[in-house]
């Protein structure tokens, strides 16, 4: 082997052709640029799309994570509420955003599993158009009833729906919402019958349950919990697979119907193609938040259960939930034309 200026000179048989050297250099530069970009990220404010209006559970969840990320990343994370069309407007905007790490989406089960189960055509594909970052929280639904309904517990409630199919007006924030599908899941699993009364949101629905114009509702804890505590509605059960820490005395529906699960969930996603280093960094900050006692207490005060996990686990969950709700929609005979 020859030496030139102290460096080894390979025989010609072992030398890379010029085009291969160019490809190798380009690959090395790309790796270096990606590493440098990851180190400098974020260099400007980040937008977090929340696909619902202020109020309820989604907006405060988004703001809690935005506040944590703002402090952790050293840049403002600005919440951008984009409600409408059963959360599909906000999800569509998130899917079409530039995949540079400066647009995040607080994705929901409504937009990623329920709406795709109902609608053949959406402005996004829940499995291909997003880069999942991590599951944030579970939002269990309380099954609440009017205090005057003559049932002692969940078994009596289901039996009443079987014996008197027109007796129970089951309210929901709208046809095809996860709340509505919880009632349909009861029907599929037990033969329970009811009259579905869709409203334009959870607020009007709970008002009519309190007034006795509707008898039952699967509703989020932030807007049903205070009325349970005041005695204006009664909590029958919770749709989460198990009891939750903030409502330990309320039994899970699954204690009576094994396998029942009517819990919505929220998590962070980015547009497909977002750099892996960005996904990894934000997932790491989510894990820190969900392990922080004060952050968890803040979630519990809103009736939320901390979740967490890897991007891959979140992707697998979206796939599983989409299949599960597609099956419920089909068996319940819900049409896309009647959904929001």
C-alpha positions in Angstrom: 0.0 0.0 0.0 1.3 3.4 -1.0 1.2 6.5 1.3 0.7 10.1 0.3 1.1 12.9 2.8 0.7 10.4 5.6 -2.6 9.0 4.4 -3.2 5.6 3.0 -3.9 5.4 -0.7 -6.1 2.4 -1.6 -5.4 0.3 -4.7 -7.7 1.2 -7.6 -9.7 -2.0 -7.1 -10.9 -0.7 -3.7 -11.6 2.9 -4.6 -15.2 4.2 -4.9 -16.2 5.6 -8.2 -16.9 9.3 -8.2 -20.7 9.0 -8.3 -20.6 6.7 -5.2 -18.4 9.2 -3.4 -20.9 11.9 -4.1 -23.8 9.7 -2.8 -21.8 8.9 0.4 -21.0 12.6 0.9 -24.7 13.6 0.4 -25.8 11.0 2.9 -23.3 12.1 5.4 -24.3 15.7 5.0 -28.0 14.8 5.4 -27.3 13.0 8.6 -25.2 15.9 9.9 -28.0 18.4 8.9 -30.6 16.3 10.6 -28.6 16.1 13.8 -27.9 19.8 13.7 -31.6 20.6 13.2 -32.6 18.3 16.1 -30.1 20.1 18.4 -31.5 23.6 17.4 -35.2 22.5 17.5 -37.3 24.4 18.2 -36.1 27.8 16.9 -39.5 29.4 16.7 -43.0 29.1 18.3 -44.9 25.8 17.8 -48.6 25.6 16.9 -50.8 23.0 18.6 -54.1 22.4 16.8 -57.0 21.4 19.1 -59.9 20.2 17.0 -62.6 21.4 19.4 -63.7 24.8 20.8 -62.6 26.0 24.3 -64.4 24.1 27.1 -65.0 20.4 27.7 -62.0 18.2 28.1 -60.0 18.6 24.9 -59.1 22.3 25.2 -57.7 22.2 28.8 -55.8 19.0 28.0 -54.2 20.7 25.0 -53.4 23.8 27.1 -51.8 21.7 29.9 -49.5 19.9 27.4 -48.8 23.2 25.6 -47.7 24.9 28.9 -45.4 22.0 29.8 -43.8 21.9 26.3 -43.4 25.7 26.2 -41.3 25.6 29.4 -39.4 22.4 28.4 -38.6 23.5 24.9 -38.0 27.2 25.5 -40.4 28.3 22.8 -44.1 29.2 23.0 -46.5 26.4 22.1 -49.7 28.2 20.9 -53.0 26.5 21.1 -55.1 26.9 17.9 -58.7 25.8 18.3 -60.1 24.5 15.0 -63.5 22.9 15.8 -66.1 21.6 13.4 -67.4 18.6 11.5 -66.9 16.1 14.4 -63.3 17.2 14.9 -62.4 16.3 11.3 -61.6 19.9 10.3 -58.8 20.2 12.9 -57.5 16.7 12.1 -57.4 17.5 8.4 -55.5 20.7 9.0 -53.0 18.8 11.1 -52.5 16.1 8.4 -51.8 18.8 5.7 -49.4 20.9 7.8 -45.7 21.2 6.9 -43.9 18.2 8.5 -41.2 20.3 10.2 -42.1 19.9 13.8 -43.7 23.3 14.1 -47.3 22.0 13.9 -48.7 19.5 16.4 -52.2 18.1 16.7 -54.0 17.0 19.8 -55.6 14.1 18.1 -58.8 12.5 19.6 -60.6 9.1 19.4 -63.4 11.0 17.7 -61.3 12.2 14.9 -58.9 9.2 14.5 -61.3 6.3 15.1 -64.9 7.2 15.3 -65.2 9.6 12.4 -63.2 7.4 10.0 -65.4 4.5 11.1 -68.5 6.5 10.1 -67.3 8.3 6.9 -65.9 6.7 3.8 -64.4 10.0 2.7 -62.4 12.3 5.0 -59.7 14.8 4.2 -57.1 12.6 5.9 -56.2 9.0 6.6 -55.8 8.3 10.3 -53.2 5.7 9.8 -51.1 7.1 6.9 -51.2 10.9 7.3 -49.9 11.3 10.8 -46.7 10.6 12.8 -48.0 9.6 16.2 -46.0 11.1 19.1 -47.6 9.7 22.2 -50.9 9.0 23.9 -51.7 11.7 26.5 -54.8 11.0 28.5 -57.9 8.8 28.7 -61.1 10.7 29.2 -63.6 8.2 30.7 -67.3 8.8 30.2 -69.7 8.6 33.2 -73.0 6.9 32.5 -75.4 9.3 34.3 -79.2 9.0 34.7 -82.0 11.2 36.0 -82.4 10.7 39.7 -86.0 9.7 39.3 -85.3 6.8 37.0 -86.4 3.7 38.9 -83.2 1.6 38.7 -80.8 0.6 41.5 -77.8 0.0 39.4 -76.5 -0.9 35.9 -78.2 -4.3 35.7 -81.6 -2.7 36.5 -80.9 0.0 33.9 -80.1 -2.5 31.2 -83.1 -4.7 32.1 -85.4 -1.6 32.0 -84.2 -0.9 28.4 -85.0 -4.5 27.4 -88.5 -4.6 29.0 -89.5 -1.1 28.0 -87.6 -0.1 24.9 -89.2 3.3 24.6 -88.8 4.2 28.2 -85.2 5.6 28.1 -84.4 8.7 26.1 -80.6 8.4 25.7 -79.0 11.8 25.2 -75.7 12.4 23.4 -73.7 15.4 22.1 -74.5 14.2 18.6 -75.1 11.2 16.3 -71.9 9.3 15.8 -70.1 10.8 18.7 -68.1 8.5 21.1 -70.8 9.2 23.7 -73.6 7.9 21.3 -71.5 4.9 20.4 -71.2 4.0 24.0 -75.0 3.5 24.2 -74.9 1.6 20.9 -72.2 -0.7 22.4 -74.5 -1.4 25.3 -77.2 -2.4 22.8 -74.9 -4.6 20.8 -73.6 -6.4 23.9 -76.9 -6.8 25.8 -79.9 -6.2 23.6 -80.6 -3.0 25.6 -82.9 -0.6 23.7 -83.4 3.1 23.9 -84.5 6.2 22.0 -81.5 8.2 20.9 -81.8 12.0 21.4 -78.8 13.8 19.8 -78.0 17.3 21.0 -75.5 20.0 19.8 -73.0 19.3 22.5 -72.6 17.8 25.9 -73.9 21.0 27.7 -77.4 20.9 26.3 -77.5 17.1 26.7 -76.8 17.2 30.4 -79.3 20.0 31.0 -82.1 17.9 29.5 -81.0 14.8 31.6 -81.2 17.0 34.8 -84.6 18.3 33.7 -85.9 14.7 33.0 -86.5 15.3 29.3 -83.8 12.6 28.7 -83.1 9.9 31.1 -79.4 8.9 30.4 -76.1 10.1 29.0 -72.6 9.0 28.6 -70.8 12.2 29.3 -67.4 13.6 30.1 -66.5 14.1 33.7 -65.8 17.8 33.5 -69.4 18.6 32.7 -71.2 15.6 34.3 -69.2 15.3 37.5 -70.3 18.5 39.2 -74.0 17.6 38.7 -73.4 14.1 40.1 -71.9 15.7 43.2 -74.9 18.1 43.5 -77.3 15.2 43.2 -79.0 16.5 40.0 -78.0 13.4 38.2 -76.9 10.0 39.4 -73.7 8.1 38.3 -74.6 4.5 37.2 -71.1 3.5 36.1 -68.0 4.6 34.2 -67.1 3.6 30.7 -63.4 3.1 31.4 -62.2 -0.6 31.5 -61.6 -0.2 35.2 -62.5 2.2 38.1 -60.5 5.4 38.1 -58.7 7.1 41.0 -60.7 10.3 41.0 -64.0 8.4 41.1 -63.2 5.2 43.0 -66.7 4.5 44.2 -68.2 4.5 40.7 -68.1 0.9 39.3 -66.9 0.3 35.7 -69.4 -0.9 33.2 -66.9 -3.7 32.5 -67.5 -5.1 36.0 -71.0 -6.1 34.8 -70.2 -6.4 31.1 -66.6 -7.7 30.7 -64.9 -6.1 27.7 -67.0 -3.0 27.7 -64.9 0.1 26.9 -66.3 3.6 26.2 -63.4 5.9 27.0 -62.3 8.6 24.7 -58.6 9.5 24.5 -56.3 12.3 23.4 -52.7 12.2 22.2 -50.2 14.3 20.3 -49.4 13.7 16.6 -47.5 15.5 13.9 -47.9 15.4 10.1 -46.5 12.3 8.4 -42.8 12.9 7.5 -42.0 14.9 10.6 -38.3 14.2 11.6 -37.9 11.3 13.9 -35.7 13.3 16.2 -38.5 15.8 16.8 -41.0 13.0 17.5 -38.6 11.4 20.0 -37.9 14.7 21.8 -41.6 15.6 22.2 -42.5 12.1 23.3 -39.7 12.3 25.9 -41.2 15.5 27.3 -44.7 14.0 27.3 -43.3 11.1 29.5 -41.8 13.6 31.9 -45.1 15.5 32.2 -47.1 12.3 32.8 -44.6 11.3 35.5 -44.8 14.7 37.3 -47.1 14.5 40.3 -48.4 18.1 40.0 -49.2 17.6 36.3 -51.0 14.4 37.1 -53.0 16.2 39.8 -53.9 18.8 37.3 -55.3 16.1 34.9 -57.2 14.4 37.7 -58.9 17.6 38.6 -60.3 17.6 35.1 -61.4 13.9 35.4 -58.6 12.7 33.1 -56.4 9.6 33.5 -52.7 9.9 32.5 -51.7 7.5 29.7 -48.3 7.6 27.9 -46.3 5.2 25.8 -44.2 5.1 22.7 -45.1 6.5 19.2 -45.4 2.9 18.0 -47.8 1.9 20.8 -50.0 4.9 20.0 -50.1 4.0 16.3 -51.1 0.4 17.3 -53.8 1.8 19.5 -55.3 4.0 16.8 -55.4 1.0 14.5 -57.1 -1.2 17.1 -59.6 1.5 18.1 -60.5 2.2 14.4 -61.2 -1.5 13.9 -63.3 -1.7 17.2 -65.5 1.2 16.4 -65.9 0.3 12.8 -67.4 -3.0 14.0 -69.7 -1.3 16.5 -70.9 1.2 13.8 -71.7 -1.7 11.4 -73.5 -3.9 14.0 -75.5 -0.9 15.2 -76.5 0.1 11.7 -75.4 3.7 12.1 -75.2 5.5 8.7 -72.8 8.2 7.7 -75.7 10.3 6.5 -77.0 10.6 10.0 -73.7 11.4 11.6 -72.2 14.8 12.1 
